[in-house]
Amino acid sequence: MDQHRSHNPNSSYQNRLSAYKRDREESGRNPSGSKHSRPNHHPYNKSGSTPRQNPPSSQGLSTKRELYERDFPVYKQPVEVGCFSLDSERRFFNDSRQMRYYVEPDRNPNFDLRDGYKGRFIKRDDSVKEKLDHILRWILANRLKLSSRGTTASPCALDVDVVTWRGHLTKLLTSPYETREGWLLAVTRFRGTLYISEVETEAARRDRETRTERHEEMMYWGYKFEQYTCADNAHSLPDPGGVVNTNEAFCTVVQTRLADHRLLFSGEVDCRDKDPNAPAPPACYIELKTSAEICTPKQRSNFHRFKLLKWWAQSFLPGVPRVVAGFRDHEGVVVTVDTFPVSKMSHLIKNEHNCWKPTVCMNFCCDFLSFVKRIATEDNPSVVYLFSWEPHRDVTYSVHRDSQYSFLPRWYVEEMTSS
């Protein structure tokens, strides 16, 4: 997988960005008409002609949607620079051994997602917080790919501004539309790069520790759907009678740029297209999802407004072009399977009133990263800037030294500073 790099800009990816810009222009808006706008947060100058970045207030950064309705920011086509695998015991391997291949099912497959939950399921211990450790192991194994070019003063520095998980960026993209769950993001500046790692909130910890058996089983259903539709190699078939082990994972590592933020992030990939003529990663990757079957207009509206937003954000970031969804009944049986091209998702929501907009998501993420750059200035692996957000509030932060929030491990710091 490391050899499969995409060097040429993919015109279809740029078309997606153009489509989002067109959607924004066609939807019509009045960003200056909101009663909630604050003068120091306003994204336009008085003439309305030149969009600019939102300056944060002295206390924090607003997530109000109207502040981020401006031109879609530059987002370069993500390029896969590597990958890694985690085995059944969560051990790291700098290769693609856990890659799986998509086998297209019947349109109405009647997959029983409950099968194997009681006897063929090994669940990862999600109370163990791995932080950025797996990405950091990949960085150490691939440092030459990332070294700053032409900098003699700091030969070990990475040629990126931000290192994080794709899931953390997904939370940022969806924040302007999130009404229930807040987040905590720990940030450390080390050798010129910002490392961003999520901290579990108290609310999330309570939810995890008090999940019902029904909730636990429904979480399994998504993994079971993957087992029905994925094979271990391009010439084999899925084995739905096997064990589902959620310790196992294949992860892509991509580089891209959002405005002036150079990003390196990793995210788990469900499977790839088995066609030998499929494009190079990440354009050959496929995201698999399950969702309740849609029977009423209200259910369809909710699917567009809430679930599709998270699907779009998760796949758009690394350049995954399609999501395959299994729609299940209340008993956990997949009754239909549909494919959603990521580039078409914004068109599906055009008739929804006051729905999410890709430009708002990306502009907020961009402004948050600028906010972090201005705040997290001390280059010290033991200093953590903890950014906190709750729905309907501004993003705020606090600073911690040698605290429980420190997350860069000693083995990484020492290796990065030793040579």
Backbone torsions as a table, in degrees:
resi	resn	phi	psi	omega
1	MET	NA	-31.8	-177.6
2	ASP	-61.3	-27.7	-177.7
3	GLN	-78.8	-18.2	-173.8
4	HIS	-84.5	79.1	179.6
5	ARG	-105.3	147.8	177.5
6	SER	-99.8	110.2	-175.7
7	HIS	-94.4	-27.6	-174.8
8	ASN	-98.5	137.7	176.9
9	PRO	-57.5	137.0	-179.0
10	ASN	-93.4	117.3	-174.8
11	SER	-61.3	-31.1	-179.5
12	SER	-65.8	-31.9	178.9
13	TYR	-68.2	-42.9	176.6
14	GLN	-64.2	-33.9	177.2
15	ASN	-62.3	-36.7	177.6
16	ARG	-61.1	-45.0	179.3
17	LEU	-61.5	-41.9	179.9
18	SER	-63.8	-37.4	179.3
19	ALA	-63.7	-40.3	179.4
20	TYR	-65.2	-38.5	178.4
21	LYS	-64.2	-42.3	179.5
22	ARG	-63.3	-42.9	179.3
23	ASP	-57.2	-41.9	-178.5
24	ARG	-64.1	-41.8	-177.7
25	GLU	-70.6	-36.4	-177.2
26	GLU	-75.0	-25.7	-172.9
27	SER	-71.9	-24.1	-178.9
28	GLY	74.7	139.7	-178.0
29	ARG	-160.8	162.4	176.7
30	ASN	-136.9	76.2	-173.5
31	PRO	-62.3	-21.7	-177.8
32	SER	-89.4	-2.4	-174.3
33	GLY	-92.8	-1.0	-176.0
34	SER	-76.2	136.4	176.9
35	LYS	-72.3	-17.7	-173.6
36	HIS	-91.7	-8.7	-177.8
37	SER	-65.7	140.0	173.8
38	ARG	-103.7	141.0	-176.6
39	PRO	-53.2	-41.8	-175.6
40	ASN	-80.2	-0.3	176.5
41	HIS	-108.7	-2.5	-169.3
42	HIS	-69.7	128.7	-173.8
43	PRO	-79.9	-6.8	-179.7
44	TYR	-118.7	153.1	169.6
45	ASN	-81.4	178.8	-171.4
46	LYS	-65.4	-30.2	-179.4
47	SER	-75.5	-18.8	-179.1
48	GLY	76.9	6.4	-171.7
49	SER	-90.8	-29.1	-173.3
50	THR	-120.4	106.7	176.6
51	PRO	-67.6	145.1	177.3
52	ARG	-142.5	169.9	-176.3
53	GLN	-75.9	147.0	179.8
54	ASN	-73.6	120.5	172.6
55	PRO	-74.1	135.0	178.3
56	PRO	-72.0	157.1	172.1
57	SER	-73.6	176.2	-179.3
58	SER	-66.1	-22.5	-175.8
59	GLN	-98.6	-34.3	-173.5
60	GLY	-172.4	-162.8	-176.8
61	LEU	-125.9	128.1	-178.5
62	SER	-75.1	150.7	173.0
63	THR	-111.0	13.8	-179.1
64	LYS	-63.8	128.8	-170.1
65	ARG	-59.6	-39.0	-173.1
66	GLU	-64.2	-19.4	-179.8
67	LEU	-74.3	-14.5	-172.3
68	TYR	-114.9	12.5	177.4
69	GLU	-87.3	79.0	176.2
70	ARG	-140.1	-171.9	-175.5
71	ASP	-55.7	144.3	177.0
72	PHE	-61.3	129.3	-176.8
73	PRO	-71.6	159.3	175.4
74	VAL	-63.2	126.2	174.7
75	TYR	-133.9	107.9	-175.4
76	LYS	-70.8	149.8	178.0
77	GLN	-56.7	123.4	179.7
78	PRO	-62.3	138.5	178.9
79	VAL	-116.6	127.9	176.2
80	GLU	-75.4	122.5	178.6
81	VAL	-104.2	-4.6	179.1
82	GLY	171.5	-173.3	178.6
83	CYS	-159.4	168.8	172.6
84	PHE	-153.2	165.7	-178.6
85	SER	-126.7	148.6	172.9
86	LEU	-119.1	128.8	-174.3
87	ASP	-89.3	-170.5	-174.2
88	SER	-64.5	-15.0	176.5
89	GLU	-111.5	16.5	176.2
90	ARG	68.7	24.3	177.1
91	ARG	-82.8	143.3	-175.6
92	PHE	-85.6	136.5	172.5
93	PHE	-135.0	132.8	-176.7
94	ASN	-84.3	57.0	-177.6
95	ASP	-158.9	-173.5	-173.9
96	SER	-108.3	28.1	-174.4
97	ARG	-61.8	-22.7	-179.6
98	GLN	-95.2	7.0	177.4
99	MET	-62.0	139.4	176.9
100	ARG	-123.9	160.8	-172.5
101	TYR	-119.4	133.3	-175.3
102	TYR	-75.9	129.6	174.2
103	VAL	-115.8	112.1	-173.6
104	GLU	-64.7	125.9	179.9
105	PRO	-85.1	174.8	171.0
106	ASP	-62.0	156.9	179.3
107	ARG	-63.3	-33.1	177.7
108	ASN	-124.5	80.6	-166.8
109	PRO	-83.7	-20.0	-175.7
110	ASN	53.7	44.6	174.9
111	PHE	-70.6	129.9	175.8
112	ASP	-89.8	103.8	-176.4
113	LEU	-75.2	-11.3	178.5
114	ARG	-80.3	-19.3	-174.7
115	ASP	-59.7	128.2	176.5
116	GLY	89.4	-6.8	-176.7
117	TYR	-60.9	-39.0	-176.3
118	LYS	-81.2	-32.8	-171.2
119	GLY	-122.2	-13.0	-175.1
120	ARG	-132.1	52.3	-175.7
121	PHE	-140.4	119.3	172.9
122	ILE	-112.5	113.3	-173.0
123	LYS	-98.6	131.7	175.5
124	ARG	-63.5	142.2	178.6
125	ASP	-76.5	99.8	-175.7
126	ASP	-81.9	5.3	170.7
127	SER	-83.3	-14.9	176.0
128	VAL	-83.3	118.7	-176.7
129	LYS	-96.8	111.1	-174.8
130	GLU	-85.8	-11.4	178.3
131	LYS	53.4	-132.8	-179.3
132	LEU	-98.8	11.5	-166.8
133	ASP	-54.5	-43.3	-177.6
134	HIS	-67.0	-40.0	176.5
135	ILE	-63.6	-40.4	-179.3
136	LEU	-64.9	-36.7	176.2
137	ARG	-64.7	-39.2	177.7
138	TRP	-63.9	-42.5	179.9
139	ILE	-59.8	-45.2	-179.4
140	LEU	-63.2	-34.5	-179.9
141	ALA	-78.1	-12.4	-174.0
142	ASN	-134.3	32.6	-172.8
143	ARG	-61.3	-34.2	-176.7
144	LEU	-64.6	-27.3	177.2
145	LYS	-69.1	-23.6	-168.7
146	LEU	-113.6	-3.3	-175.8
147	SER	-63.5	143.7	176.9
148	SER	-62.0	129.4	-178.9
149	ARG	-85.6	128.4	174.5
150	GLY	77.8	17.1	177.2
151	THR	-112.7	109.3	-178.6
152	THR	-85.2	-26.2	-177.1
153	ALA	-68.0	-31.8	-176.1
154	SER	-137.1	73.5	-174.1
155	PRO	-65.4	-20.2	-177.5
156	CYS	-92.1	-10.9	-176.1
157	ALA	-64.0	142.6	176.4
158	LEU	-79.1	150.0	-178.6
159	ASP	-90.0	42.8	179.3
160	VAL	-139.6	155.7	177.9
161	ASP	-88.8	-34.1	-171.8
162	VAL	-135.7	134.3	171.3
163	VAL	-120.8	128.0	-178.7
164	THR	-164.8	-179.9	171.7
165	TRP	-88.9	147.9	174.7
166	ARG	-56.5	-38.9	-178.6
167	GLY	-60.6	-32.5	178.1
168	HIS	-68.9	-40.3	177.3
169	LEU	-66.9	-36.0	177.0
170	THR	-58.2	-42.5	178.6
171	LYS	-62.6	-37.1	177.4
172	LEU	-65.6	-44.9	-178.8
173	LEU	-59.0	-38.6	-174.1
174	THR	-89.3	-6.0	-175.4
175	SER	-56.6	-41.2	-179.3
176	PRO	-61.8	-15.3	-178.8
177	TYR	-115.5	1.7	-177.8
178	GLU	-84.0	131.2	-178.0
179	THR	-118.8	-3.5	-174.4
180	ARG	-120.6	-43.1	-170.5
181	GLU	-112.4	127.4	173.9
182	GLY	-89.3	-174.3	178.1
183	TRP	-151.8	161.9	172.6
184	LEU	-128.2	125.7	178.4
185	LEU	-123.2	120.5	177.2
186	ALA	-89.2	134.4	-178.1
187	VAL	-127.2	130.4	174.2
188	THR	-127.8	132.4	174.0
189	ARG	-94.4	123.1	-178.9
190	PHE	-139.9	120.5	-179.0
191	ARG	52.3	41.1	173.2
192	GLY	86.5	-7.3	-179.0
193	THR	-108.7	140.4	176.1
194	LEU	-91.9	125.1	175.9
195	TYR	-104.2	128.1	-176.4
196	ILE	-119.2	121.3	-176.6
197	SER	-133.2	133.4	-177.7
198	GLU	-74.3	144.9	172.3
199	VAL	-113.7	132.6	-179.3
200	GLU	-66.8	127.5	177.0
201	THR	-75.4	162.0	177.6
202	GLU	-61.4	-39.2	179.4
203	ALA	-63.5	-42.2	179.0
204	ALA	-65.9	-38.1	178.0
205	ARG	-64.0	-43.1	178.4
206	ARG	-62.2	-43.6	179.1
207	ASP	-60.9	-42.1	-179.2
208	ARG	-65.0	-39.7	-175.4
209	GLU	-81.1	-12.4	-177.6
210	THR	-120.6	22.1	178.0
211	ARG	-61.3	141.4	175.1
212	THR	-78.2	162.3	176.9
213	GLU	-60.6	-37.8	177.8
214	ARG	-61.2	-43.3	178.7
215	HIS	-63.1	-44.3	178.6
216	GLU	-58.7	-43.1	-178.6
217	GLU	-67.5	-39.3	-179.6
218	MET	-66.9	-30.0	174.0
219	MET	-65.4	-35.6	177.3
220	TYR	-64.8	-34.1	-175.3
221	TRP	-55.4	-38.7	179.4
222	GLY	-62.5	-42.4	178.0
223	TYR	-67.6	-35.6	179.6
224	LYS	-66.7	-37.4	176.7
225	PHE	-60.6	-40.4	176.2
226	GLU	-60.0	-40.3	-179.1
227	GLN	-64.7	-34.9	178.1
228	TYR	-69.1	-24.1	-169.5
229	THR	-118.2	3.2	-176.8
230	CYS	-124.0	140.0	176.0
231	ALA	-115.5	159.6	-177.5
232	ASP	-75.2	-21.8	175.9
233	ASN	-147.7	173.1	-171.9
234	ALA	-69.9	-13.0	-174.6
235	HIS	-114.7	6.9	-179.5
236	SER	-112.4	177.6	-179.6
237	LEU	-113.0	160.0	175.7
238	PRO	-60.7	154.3	178.2
239	ASP	-122.1	81.7	-177.4
240	PRO	-69.0	-7.3	176.6
241	GLY	-89.3	-1.4	-178.9
242	GLY	-82.1	-175.0	-179.3
243	VAL	-88.0	136.1	171.1
244	VAL	-90.9	117.1	-179.3
245	ASN	-122.7	109.0	-174.2
246	THR	-82.2	4.0	170.0
247	ASN	-72.5	-30.7	-174.9
248	GLU	-73.9	140.7	-179.9
249	ALA	-159.7	148.3	168.1
250	PHE	-116.0	131.6	-176.7
251	CYS	-126.9	134.5	171.8
252	THR	-88.9	152.3	172.5
253	VAL	-121.9	121.0	-176.0
254	VAL	-123.7	152.6	171.6
255	GLN	-117.0	142.8	176.5
256	THR	-159.1	-176.3	177.5
257	ARG	-139.9	129.2	174.2
258	LEU	-109.9	108.1	-171.8
259	ALA	53.8	-118.4	-179.6
260	ASP	-101.8	18.3	179.8
261	HIS	-102.2	113.8	177.3
262	ARG	-85.5	118.6	-171.2
263	LEU	-111.5	139.7	167.6
264	LEU	-125.8	117.5	179.4
265	PHE	-143.6	161.6	-179.3
266	SER	-125.8	149.7	177.1
267	GLY	-151.0	149.5	178.8
268	GLU	-70.6	140.6	178.9
269	VAL	-116.8	130.7	-177.4
270	ASP	-72.8	-45.7	-176.4
271	CYS	-169.3	175.5	176.3
272	ARG	-129.7	162.2	174.7
273	ASP	-64.7	131.9	-177.1
274	LYS	-84.3	-7.1	178.7
275	ASP	-63.1	122.9	-179.7
276	PRO	-62.9	-19.0	178.6
277	ASN	-94.5	7.6	178.4
278	ALA	-63.4	153.3	180.0
279	PRO	-64.5	164.9	179.2
280	ALA	-67.0	155.9	176.0
281	PRO	-58.7	148.9	2.9
282	PRO	-87.4	4.3	-174.1
283	ALA	-71.0	-12.0	177.8
284	CYS	-95.3	-2.2	-175.7
285	TYR	-81.0	153.5	-178.7
286	ILE	-133.1	133.1	175.1
287	GLU	-96.5	132.6	179.9
288	LEU	-108.1	136.6	-178.8
289	LYS	-139.2	157.7	167.0
290	THR	-123.1	152.3	-179.7
291	SER	-155.7	155.9	176.8
292	ALA	-64.0	142.1	179.7
293	GLU	-61.7	148.6	-175.8
294	ILE	-99.3	117.5	-175.7
295	CYS	-117.8	-17.2	-176.3
296	THR	-132.8	158.7	176.0
297	PRO	-57.7	-36.4	179.0
298	LYS	-64.2	-41.9	178.2
299	GLN	-64.5	-38.2	178.5
300	ARG	-66.2	-41.0	178.3
301	SER	-62.1	-44.7	178.9
302	ASN	-63.0	-39.2	177.4
303	PHE	-60.3	-45.4	179.9
304	HIS	-65.4	-41.5	-171.1
305	ARG	-78.0	-34.4	-172.0
306	PHE	-113.0	-57.1	-174.8
307	LYS	-70.1	-42.4	-176.8
308	LEU	-64.5	-31.9	176.5
309	LEU	-58.8	-48.3	-177.3
310	LYS	-69.5	-36.5	176.8
311	TRP	-63.5	-44.5	179.7
312	TRP	-61.2	-50.8	-175.9
313	ALA	-60.1	-44.4	-176.3
314	GLN	-63.8	-38.2	-175.8
315	SER	-90.5	-33.7	-179.4
316	PHE	-63.3	-40.5	-175.7
317	LEU	-55.4	-51.6	-179.2
318	PRO	-88.4	0.7	179.3
319	GLY	82.8	26.6	175.6
320	VAL	-79.5	123.6	-167.8
321	PRO	-85.7	-17.1	-177.5
322	ARG	-148.0	149.6	176.5
323	VAL	-116.3	128.7	174.5
324	VAL	-105.4	123.1	-173.6
325	ALA	-116.1	132.1	171.4
326	GLY	-99.2	119.8	-179.8
327	PHE	-95.1	124.8	-170.3
328	ARG	-114.3	154.6	174.0
329	ASP	-86.0	-177.0	-175.1
330	HIS	-65.2	-23.7	-179.0
331	GLU	-88.7	1.4	177.4
332	GLY	86.0	26.8	177.2
333	VAL	-106.7	125.5	179.7
334	VAL	-74.8	117.1	-175.9
335	VAL	-99.5	-27.7	176.0
336	THR	-144.4	154.6	175.6
337	VAL	-126.3	130.3	179.8
338	ASP	-130.0	152.1	176.4
339	THR	-109.0	133.4	-179.4
340	PHE	-118.9	104.2	172.5
341	PRO	-63.1	131.3	-177.5
342	VAL	-61.0	-35.2	-179.0
343	SER	-67.5	-16.3	-178.4
344	LYS	-100.1	-7.4	-173.8
345	MET	-61.5	-37.7	-178.8
346	SER	-68.0	-23.7	177.6
347	HIS	-74.6	-31.5	-179.2
348	LEU	-64.9	-25.7	-174.9
349	ILE	-98.9	3.2	-172.2
350	LYS	-62.5	-28.3	-178.8
351	ASN	-92.1	1.4	177.7
352	GLU	-85.6	131.1	-178.9
353	HIS	-71.2	132.1	173.5
354	ASN	54.2	43.4	-176.3
355	CYS	-90.6	176.3	-177.8
356	TRP	-69.2	153.0	-179.5
357	LYS	-130.2	128.3	179.7
358	PRO	-54.9	-36.5	-177.7
359	THR	-64.8	-36.4	177.2
360	VAL	-64.8	-44.1	-179.5
361	CYS	-59.8	-49.2	-175.1
362	MET	-71.8	-36.4	178.9
363	ASN	-68.3	-36.9	177.1
364	PHE	-65.3	-44.7	178.7
365	CYS	-58.4	-43.7	179.7
366	CYS	-61.8	-45.7	-179.7
367	ASP	-68.2	-35.1	177.0
368	PHE	-62.4	-44.4	180.0
369	LEU	-63.9	-36.7	175.5
370	SER	-65.2	-41.2	177.1
371	PHE	-59.1	-46.4	179.7
372	VAL	-62.2	-43.2	179.8
373	LYS	-59.6	-38.6	-178.9
374	ARG	-72.5	-31.2	-175.5
375	ILE	-87.2	-46.6	-172.9
376	ALA	-85.8	80.0	-172.0
377	THR	-101.4	-24.2	-177.7
378	GLU	-79.5	122.2	-178.2
379	ASP	-87.9	94.9	-172.8
380	ASN	-159.2	119.1	-176.1
381	PRO	-66.7	-12.6	179.3
382	SER	-98.7	1.0	178.2
383	VAL	-102.5	128.9	178.7
384	VAL	-120.2	128.3	170.3
385	TYR	-97.5	115.5	-175.0
386	LEU	-99.8	110.6	-180.0
387	PHE	-94.6	130.5	-172.6
388	SER	-126.3	140.0	177.9
389	TRP	-146.1	138.2	171.6
390	GLU	-126.2	147.4	-178.9
391	PRO	-52.1	140.7	178.7
392	HIS	71.2	11.0	176.9
393	ARG	-118.5	169.9	171.8
394	ASP	-82.1	158.4	170.1
395	VAL	-74.0	130.5	176.6
396	THR	-125.2	174.6	-178.2
397	TYR	-149.0	160.5	173.2
398	SER	-141.2	159.8	-175.9
399	VAL	-114.6	135.8	-175.9
400	HIS	-134.6	134.8	179.4
401	ARG	-116.4	133.5	178.6
402	ASP	46.3	50.6	-171.8
403	SER	-113.0	-178.8	176.1
404	GLN	-64.0	-17.1	-176.8
405	TYR	-85.8	-12.4	179.5
406	SER	-58.0	135.1	-173.4
407	PHE	-133.3	-11.9	175.9
408	LEU	-77.9	117.4	-175.4
409	PRO	-70.8	153.5	-178.4
410	ARG	-58.8	-38.4	-178.1
411	TRP	-62.6	-32.3	179.1
412	TYR	-75.7	-46.9	-178.8
413	VAL	-60.0	-44.8	-177.9
414	GLU	-67.1	-40.7	-179.8
415	GLU	-66.3	-38.9	-178.1
416	MET	-73.0	-21.9	-177.6
417	THR	-104.4	-5.0	-171.1
418	SER	-80.8	-26.5	-174.8
419	SER	-121.5	NA	NA
